[in-house]
Amino acid sequence: MSNLLSQELFDQLSRLSHFMLMFWRRRPLHEAIVKQLNEASSEYGKLTHIYLDTKQQLQQLQDEHAQLTQSLALTRIELGSRKDELQQLNHEHVKQTQSLAQTHAELKDKLEINERLQQELNGALLTIKQQADDYNDLIYAHNGTKKQLLQLGEDYVQLTQSLELTRTELNDKITMSERLQQELIDALAKNDELTDAHDELTLNHQDMQIRYQLISQLLAAKNPINEGVLRFNQLLSKDYMAFAEVESSLAAEAKALSMLQSVAQEMELFVSFKDIFQRTIVGIVGGFSSGKSEFVNSFIQDREVRLTVGVQPVTAIPSYVLATEQRVIRGYSASGGYINLDVGFYKQISHAFINSFRFDLKSLMPFMCVGARMDPAFFNNICFIDTPGYNPPSTAGAYSHNDKQTAIQFARQSDVMIWVIGLDANGTIPDSDLEFIHEVGFDSRPVYIVLNKADL
């Protein structure tokens, strides 16, 4: 609070609070004095009423006494004038005397009562006088207090005016503070936006760094030198291309080129990962989101190594999957070399990841090999090929249009084909699947149909 108010205003508010505290402390004394005055006034009224009643009774007794005295005087006159009747009236006189004596005794008692009441009245008058003196003192004190109260009222008016000025200044400062607070909130919001943008740029930089390292490693991957592979690639790039220029059938040339490229990849893979070709190659093929990768995952015992699955196209690069004692994940470059990949990076490879490169990553890394723990009793002599769906949707990205050709190329390398059909979307074998199977060609290889997602 002291930071918002000046020191002078803060001192004035402190004196005002001290004065209000002293005023409220004296208020109970004033209320007690007024209460005593009211009680004394009420007691005085009661005593005055009693005094008037007693005075009235005394007046009545005096009147009765005067009447009786007058009656006695008349009786004496009658006694003097009627001495003859004295004897006759003696008996009656005795009775009247007795009656008078009784009346006198009663009057005497009343006089004693009157005297006692008079004493009480005098005491009450003294008390009233004392209370009146006290009342006058209280009136004097009240007048002094009233003057002080008037002075305090004037001081209060001045303090109120000062407080109003202070309140106006404080409101201005509060308005300024609210404006500064809003500016601070806006600045914090801007800072949050910049922080979010910085975090996003950091993530983009990290992703860019990962992509850069991947591309650098793929470009730097050395191809194992093999004279047979080199000779075959030379024949494919020179002799066959010269032959294709003479041949006129484009369809036959394209099919032959695809088959020869598959052979070249098999030869390069054989040189770098000979264990694959000592096994039966089982091609896992099918349409988009038919469950091919999840089908292969069901055989992998290593929970860290999982082929990426999802409702969007995720299998972008074909993967050779085989049973090994130690975990092995390799990405093969187009030049025939390979790099080792960790599990976390392998899980990120999908159509969305490839599209983030702004070019077709498959041109640098056409396929991968994954070695993971599987049941050796069933899979020691088997190598799966997880191929992309031949019919990716339009949302799969710009670099998925070759998925069909990639699926055909790797399916033709297999010794056995397992065709996976998702019943959740089809319910029957679609014509496009049949056309693709015929396009791949049976070539006397067994083809097994797996109807997947029957529970959905």
Order of alpha helices (4+ residues) and beta strands (2+ residues): alpha-alpha-alpha-alpha-alpha-beta-alpha-beta-beta-beta-alpha-alpha-beta-alpha-beta-alpha-beta-alpha-beta
